[in-house]
């Protein structure tokens, strides 16, 4: 795609001079034709390269914080359950934010200096993390 952007940015009169000099663009390969015709070229390209799936950091953090084996959780079903559990988009968004660990807790807000303390808003006894807020806080 970068190559095509570069070629299309060259003015046509310069292209004609380059072609007249005998410098030609490389031939389009069958793989290039497949990518250009594909509706999802990124997925096609990744599968062609044989790249493995990139594991999100949030999945690893959940597994580490609860001492869970990575093979015991089906993350694909976890993400699908967010969609199938409710039709309310606000709840879906909230559940997704919990799963990918982007709920703004006092621990994170204190690090960014938005609040004066990293302690839990409700119990004021422990540092407010997602785990504490939803599982441990009395």
C-alpha positions as CSV (number, residue, x, y, z in Angstrom):
1,X,0.0,0.0,0.0
2,X,2.9,2.3,0.8
3,X,4.4,1.6,-2.6
4,X,1.1,2.4,-4.4
5,X,0.8,5.6,-2.4
6,X,4.3,6.6,-3.3
7,X,3.7,5.9,-7.0
8,X,0.4,7.7,-7.1
9,X,2.0,10.8,-5.6
10,X,4.4,11.1,-8.5
11,X,3.2,13.5,-11.1
12,X,2.2,12.0,-14.5
13,X,4.8,14.0,-16.5
14,X,7.6,12.7,-14.2
15,X,6.3,9.2,-14.7
16,X,6.4,9.6,-18.4
17,X,10.0,10.8,-18.3
18,X,11.0,7.9,-16.1
19,X,9.3,5.4,-18.4
20,X,11.0,7.0,-21.5
21,X,14.4,6.6,-19.8
22,X,13.7,2.8,-19.5
23,X,13.1,2.7,-15.8
24,X,9.9,0.6,-15.2
25,X,8.0,-0.2,-12.1
26,X,8.2,-3.8,-10.9
27,X,5.7,-6.2,-12.3
28,X,2.6,-6.9,-10.3
29,X,2.9,-10.3,-8.7
30,X,0.0,-12.7,-8.2
31,X,0.2,-12.1,-4.5
32,X,-0.1,-8.4,-5.0
33,X,-3.2,-8.9,-7.1
34,X,-4.8,-11.1,-4.4
35,X,-4.1,-8.4,-1.8
36,X,-5.5,-5.6,-4.0
37,X,-8.7,-7.6,-4.7
38,X,-9.1,-8.7,-1.0
39,X,-11.6,-7.0,1.3
40,X,-9.4,-7.6,4.3
41,X,-5.8,-7.2,3.1
42,X,-4.3,-6.9,6.5
43,X,-5.7,-10.3,7.7
44,X,-4.7,-11.9,4.4
45,X,-1.2,-10.5,4.6
46,X,-0.8,-11.7,8.2
47,X,-2.0,-15.2,7.4
48,X,0.4,-15.3,4.4
49,X,3.3,-14.3,6.6
50,X,2.4,-16.9,9.1
51,X,2.5,-14.5,12.0
52,X,1.1,-15.8,15.3
53,X,-1.7,-14.0,17.2
54,X,-0.6,-11.1,19.3
55,X,-1.8,-11.5,22.8
56,X,-3.2,-8.3,24.4
57,X,-1.5,-7.1,27.5
58,X,-4.8,-7.0,29.4
59,X,-5.2,-10.8,29.0
60,X,-1.8,-11.5,30.4
61,X,-2.4,-9.1,33.4
62,X,-5.7,-10.8,34.2
63,X,-4.0,-14.2,34.1
64,X,-1.2,-13.0,36.3
65,X,-3.4,-11.2,38.9
66,X,-5.6,-14.2,39.5
67,X,-2.9,-16.9,38.9
68,X,-4.8,-18.5,36.0
69,X,-3.3,-20.6,33.3
70,X,-3.6,-19.0,29.9
71,X,-5.1,-22.2,28.4
72,X,-8.0,-22.3,30.9
73,X,-9.6,-19.1,29.7
74,X,-11.3,-18.8,26.3
75,X,-10.7,-15.1,25.6
76,X,-12.6,-15.3,22.3
77,X,-15.8,-16.3,24.2
78,X,-15.1,-13.7,26.8
79,X,-15.3,-11.0,24.2
80,X,-18.3,-12.5,22.6
81,X,-20.1,-12.7,25.9
82,X,-19.8,-9.0,26.3
83,X,-21.9,-8.5,23.2
84,X,-24.4,-11.3,23.9
85,X,-25.0,-10.5,27.6
86,X,-26.9,-7.3,27.0
87,X,-28.2,-5.0,24.3
88,X,-27.4,-1.9,26.2
89,X,-24.4,-0.2,24.6
90,X,-23.4,1.6,27.8
91,X,-23.2,-1.7,29.7
92,X,-21.3,-3.3,26.8
93,X,-18.8,-0.5,26.8
94,X,-18.4,-0.7,30.6
95,X,-17.8,-4.5,30.5
96,X,-15.3,-4.1,27.6
97,X,-13.4,-1.5,29.6
98,X,-13.2,-3.8,32.5
99,X,-11.9,-6.7,30.4
100,X,-9.3,-4.6,28.7
101,X,-8.4,-2.9,32.0
102,X,-9.0,0.7,31.2
103,X,-11.5,1.6,34.0
104,X,-10.0,4.7,35.6
105,X,-9.3,3.7,39.2
106,X,-7.7,5.9,41.9
107,X,-4.4,4.1,41.5
108,X,-4.2,5.3,37.9
109,X,-5.7,8.7,38.5
110,X,-3.2,9.3,41.4
111,X,-0.3,8.4,39.0
112,X,-1.6,11.1,36.6
113,X,-2.1,13.5,39.5
114,X,-5.9,13.8,39.1
115,X,-6.7,12.7,42.7
116,X,-4.8,13.3,45.9
117,X,-4.8,9.7,47.1
118,X,-4.7,6.2,45.5
119,X,-6.8,4.7,48.3
120,X,-10.2,3.3,47.5
121,X,-13.1,5.7,47.3
122,X,-15.4,3.5,49.3
123,X,-13.3,1.8,52.0
124,X,-10.2,4.1,52.2
125,X,-8.2,1.1,53.4
126,X,-6.6,-0.3,50.2
127,X,-5.2,0.9,47.0
128,X,-8.1,1.2,44.4
129,X,-7.5,-1.2,41.6
130,X,-10.0,-2.9,39.3
131,X,-9.6,-6.2,41.3
132,X,-10.1,-4.4,44.6
133,X,-13.0,-2.3,43.4
134,X,-15.1,-5.1,42.0
135,X,-14.0,-8.2,44.0
136,X,-12.2,-7.3,47.3
137,X,-13.8,-4.1,48.6
138,X,-16.3,-4.6,51.4
